[in-house]
Amino acid sequence: MLRIRIWNLTLLHTFFLIVAVSASITLGTRSTLAADAPSCAINSANRQLDFWLGDWTVSSPGASTTASSKVTLALDQCMLIETWTGGHGHTGQNVFAYSADDKNWHGFFADNQGRVHVFLDGKVTANSAQFSGPSLAPNGEVVINRVTIARIGQDKVEQIWRKSSDDGATWSTEFQGEYSRRKP
C-alpha cells in the first residue's frame, strides 16, 4: 500500500511540475533561462531520437494486420510525437521530449481506449532508447512499464513494451513491433 501511495505521489508531483513549468513559460518568467539554452534543433541531446522520425509500417509477431506509425517533431523540434494506428480501430499517440532542466527524457502514451501511461525516466542514445514509468492495473496493482526503441538497421526500428507487476523481478512482453520505413 505504501508503494502505491509513493507512485501516486510521484505521478501527482510530475503532473503539478508539468503544469507549473507550462504556466511559467506561458507567463514569460523563464524567458531569460530559455534565451541561454541551446535551441532544440541543434542540441545533440534533443536529436538522439531522430533515427525514429518518418512514416513506418509496423509488423508484430502473430498479428494478422499491420499497423502504421508516423513520427514527427513539434514545438521547434523540442518534442517528438508518434501517431499510430494499430488496426481494428485502435489508435494512439506517444509524446517524448528531452528536459534540459533535469537532463532526462520523459514520455506520455495515450490511446482511444482510455489508456494513459507516463514515462518518468528515459535514457536515449544515438540508436536506442528506454523509457520506464509506473501505472495501475485494473485491480489497483502497481505495474512498471518499460518501452525500448532501438534502431536495427538504416530503415528498421524495433519497439518492445514490457510490463512487470513484481517490481521488476519478471517481465511480460505486451507489444513487440518491427518498424519498416515506408519508401516515398
N, C-alpha and C positions, 0 to 999 in steps of 0.2 A: 504494500500500500504506500509506503514511503517513496519507493522508486517511481510509482505513478505520479505522486504529488510533485516530485522533483522534475520529471519530464514535463508535466503540465505547467509548472512554474517556468521551466526553460522555454517552452513554446509561448507562454504568455509574455515572458520577458522579451523574446525575439519579436513578437508582434508589436509590442509597445516601442521597442527600439526602432523598428521599421517605420512606424507612424511618426515617432519623434524626429528621425532623420529626414523623412519626407517633408514634414512640416517646417523644419528649419531650412531646408533647401528652398522650399516654396517662399518662405519669408525672406530669404536672402541673407540669413545670418551666417551661412557658410561660404559666402562668395569669396572671401579672401583666401580660405583654405582651398577652394576649388581652383582659384587662379594659380596657386602654387603647384597643384597636382598635374602630372603629365596627362595629356589627352589619352583617352581610352584607345583611340585609333593607333597611337604609337607606343603605348605602354605594353611591353612584352608580356607582362602577367595577364593583361586583358586579352591578348591574342592567342593564348595557349589552346583554346578550344576551336580555333579556326579550321582545323582539319575536318570538323564535322559540318561545316557550312555547305549547303547545297540542297538539291532535290534528290530524294532517295526512294528506292523500292526496298521494303523490309520483308524478309522471309524468316519464318520461325520453324524449328523442327516440329513436325507433326501438324502444323497448321494447314488448313485447307484453302485459306485465302492469303494473298499477300497484302501487306499493309503499305502505306505510303507516309513519307515524312518530308517536311520542308523545314530546314534550319536556316534562320536569318539573324541578322544583327538589328538592334534597335537602340534608341537613346544615345545617339552619337557613337555607336559601336561599343557601348558600355554593357549591353545586355544581349544575351543570345536566347532566341526563342525557337523551340521546336514545336511545330504544329503537326499533329499526326492523325491519321485515320487508320484504325485497326481492323476495319471490316465489320460487317453486321451492325452498322450504325454507331460503333464505339469510336469516339474522338476525344482528343485532349490536347493540352499544351503543357510544355515544360519550359521553365524560365530559369536561366543560370546567369550569375553575374559575379565578378570579382570585386571584393571590397578592399579599396586602398587603405581604409581605416584599420581593419583587423588582419589584412594580408591573407584572406581566406576566400574561397569560393562558396557561394550559397545557391540553393536551388529551391524550386517550388513546382509541384506537379498537381494538375487538376484535370479531371475528365468529366464527360457529360453524364456519368453515372453517380456523381456526387462524391467521388473520392478525391481527397486532398492530402498531399504529403509535403512536408517541409524538410529540406535537407540543410541542416545547420553547419555541417562540416564538409568541405570539399577540398580535395587535393588534385591539382591538374598539372601535367607536364606537357611537353610538345606533342605527344602521341597517345596519351591516356589520361583518364580522369576517374576519380572515385568520389562519390557523394554518399553521405550517410545521415540518417536522422530518424527519430522515433515517430511512431504513430500508435493509435489504439486499435486493436482488433474489435470486431463487433461485440465480443464478450467482455470488453474493457481491459483486456490484457495488453501490456506494452509490447510492441513489436519494433525491432530495429530494421530499417530498410537500408539496403546498400546497393547503389547503382554504379556499375562500371561501364565506361565508354572507352573503347580502345580502337585505334587505327590498326587494321590488319593488312592493309595494302593501300596503294595510291587512291583507289576508288572504292574501298571497302572499310566499313566500321562495324564493330560488334558492340551491342549493348546487352548487359546481363543485369537483371534485377533480382536480388536475393533478399529473403526475409529470415529473421531469427526471432523466436519467441522465448528463447532461453538465454538472453543476454549475450548472444554471440557464440555460444558453445557449438551449436549446429545451425546450418543454413539450408533453406529450401529455395530452389530456383523458381521464381514466379514468371519470369519472361526472359527469353534469350532470342535476340534478333540479329540477323546479319543485314546490314545496310549496304546496298549496292547503288553507287552513284548513277543517276539517270543521265544518259548522254543527250546533249542538246539536239 
